Amino acid sequence: MANVRLESVTKRFDDNVALNELNLEIEDQEFFVLLGHTGAGKTTTLRCIAGLEKLDQGNVYFDNQPMTELDPASRDVAFVFQSHILYPHLTAFENMAFPLRPRKLPEAEVKRRVQDVAEMLHIEHLLQRKPAQLSGGETQRVGLGRAMVRRPRVFLMDEPISNLDAKLRAEMRTEIKWRQKQLGITTLYVTHDQIEAMSMADRVAVLDQGKIMQIGTPMEVYNQPANIFVAGFIGSPSMNLMACRLSESNGEIYGHLIGHLQVALPETIARKETAQEEVWLGIHPENLVIHPQEEKNTIVVEVHNYEALGAETIVDVNLGLDESDQRVMMKCRIPPDQQVRVGQTVWLELQACSIFDRDTGQAIKSV
């Protein structure tokens, strides 16, 4: 197994800077997730670690051993691509066993490893089929299994379950994480899916335009976003972000929204934050409580729409018009047994929030 370290890694494609002095350390046996939009640099990071891309600057280390000048075959990594290419003339069993053949393992050991992984991936009944007889999702699982039968120093996984249906994706998230912990192999997993990142990662790095925006545990990134990019990206729905002016009155901190709404902020907002009067206010949907009548420290809003999702209801509330006569909306997450109707007047209570610098977008406070 291996500790993986990237030191000032830069990769350009013509005039496009895909990775910009990336510094990253993945601990031995860690399940580390790279999360970001398409084009953020996630796959390029994997390819640089694997040796499939030549660095323009920086170094890659496994256990403090420089890998930058080594060819891919010498790095002992297993790369699971988003699109799996199988050998068309071999059965699924032979495709999965293929990386074990050069190691001269006993046939009984080869069969045991393939069967074990096939059962985990629910493809044991497909082992004698050839790729032409497999669906897209089955092909993806065989390709994933081909990497997992090995015992590499590092697993590199590039959205390996993106082509599966929702039910199987949920099963595979659990199975892949369980298998990784069982084998203890350092794993770097790329996804744009926040559910995958939150449910699988020991730690997650949020990337944007080749730069790391934040690294932390899933709950650290969710609850204490480092900047407004992370705040607007993490969560489903993501944080509500609004321009806000802070003020203090009688020892309490207030946020002034769209010119006329005044909302009391949590008591844990320190008084010094009022020195930064113009800020971005970030509020997770679950931190907005809807009351049917006026309560202390609430603001009046109107229910614009709602989505009943079974386990929860997502409510869009209309705060009114801003200075540009644009309607300002916020999303709230409420229990499924709480009833609302479109056009209803309700009162909104803020229970927790984050504050970001208006100019830099960097976090000032999360409470």
HELIX and SHEET records of a PDB file:
HELIX    1   1 LYS A   42  ALA A   50  1                                   9    
HELIX    2   2 PRO A   72  SER A   74  5                                   3    
HELIX    3   3 ALA A   92  ALA A   97  1                                   6    
HELIX    4   4 PHE A   98  ARG A  103  5                                   6    
HELIX    5   5 GLU A  107  MET A  120  1                                  14    
HELIX    6   6 GLU A  124  LEU A  126  5                                   3    
HELIX    7   7 PRO A  131  GLN A  133  5                                   3    
HELIX    8   8 GLY A  136  MET A  148  1                                  13    
HELIX    9   9 ALA A  166  LEU A  183  1                                  18    
HELIX   10  10 GLN A  194  MET A  200  1                                   7    
HELIX   11  11 PRO A  218  ASN A  223  1                                   6    
HELIX   12  12 ILE A  228  PHE A  233  1                                   6    
HELIX   13  13 ARG A  271  ALA A  275  5                                   5    
HELIX   14  14 PRO A  285  ASN A  287  5                                   3    
SHEET    1   A 4 ASN A  16  ILE A  26  0                                        
SHEET    2   A 4 VAL A   4  PHE A  13 -1                                        
SHEET    3   A 4 GLN A  57  PHE A  62 -1                                        
SHEET    4   A 4 GLN A  65  PRO A  66 -1                                        
SHEET    1   B 6 VAL A  77  VAL A  80  0                                        
SHEET    2   B 6 VAL A 154  ASP A 158  1                                        
SHEET    3   B 6 THR A 186  THR A 191  1                                        
SHEET    4   B 6 PHE A  31  GLY A  36  1                                        
SHEET    5   B 6 ARG A 203  ASP A 208  1                                        
SHEET    6   B 6 LYS A 211  GLY A 216 -1                                        
SHEET    1   C 6 LEU A 261  ALA A 264  0                                        
SHEET    2   C 6 GLU A 252  LEU A 257 -1                                        
SHEET    3   C 6 ASN A 240  SER A 249 -1                                        
SHEET    4   C 6 GLU A 278  ILE A 283 -1                                        
SHEET    5   C 6 SER A 354  ASP A 357 -1                                        
SHEET    6   C 6 ALA A 363  SER A 366 -1                                        
SHEET    1   D 5 LEU A 288  HIS A 291  0                                        
SHEET    2   D 5 THR A 345  LEU A 350 -1                                        
SHEET    3   D 5 THR A 298  ALA A 308 -1                                        
SHEET    4   D 5 THR A 313  LEU A 321 -1                                        
SHEET    5   D 5 ARG A 327  ILE A 334 -1                                        
END                                                                             
